[in-house]
């Protein structure tokens, strides 16, 4: 029950990255979160590999995802 108020509960990192990429595109995503996996030859697979081992970057992706679902325009 501790996850009841967590909007990210049940959402995979792959789903977040995929939806962010579809919503913003790689170029805009790379400008919003300036990490190499979004700016140089980006792909879902390479992004997931980097984000799974880089907690600070994953935190930024989660924050942007939350912002996107709260304000989808």
N, C-alpha and C positions, 0 to 999 in steps of 0.2 A: 504494500500500500504506500510505501515511501515515494513511489514514482508518480503518484496520482497528479501532482501539479507540474510535472516535468514535461514540457511540450516536445522534447526530443525523445521521450521514451518510445522505444519500438521503431525508431527511424534509424536506418543503417547509414554509415558514412557514405557508402556508395550511392544511396538514394539522395542524400544531401548534395553530394558533388554533381550528380547527374542533373538534378533539378536546378541547381544554381547555374550550371553550364547552359542548360536549355533556356533559362530565364534571362541570363545576362550575356551569354556567349563568352568564349575564352578571353577575348581582348578586354572586355569590361570587367570580367572576373579578375584578371591579372592586374588591372589598375586599382580595383578595390582592395585586393589582397595581393600585395606584390611579393609573390613567391615564385621561384623558378618553375615549379611544376605547372603553373598557370600561364607563364609568360614565354617559355622556350619549349617548342614542340609539345604542347600539352595533350594529354589524353587522360581518360578516366583512370585507366590502369596505373599509369605513372603517378598520378595525383594521389590515388589511394595508397600506393606504396609509401610515398613520402609522408602523407598525413598520418598514417598509422604509427609511424615512428617519431613523429615530431609534435609533441603535445601543444606547444604554443601556436603552431599553425592550425592544428585541428580546432583549437579554441576559437580562432578567428573565423574559420569556416562555419562553425556552429553558430557563432554570433551573427554572421551575415545571413545564414539560413533562417534563423529566428526572425531577423529583420524583414527578410523577404516574405515569410509566411504571414507576418503581422501586417505588413504594408506592401501588398503585391504589385503596386503600380510602378 
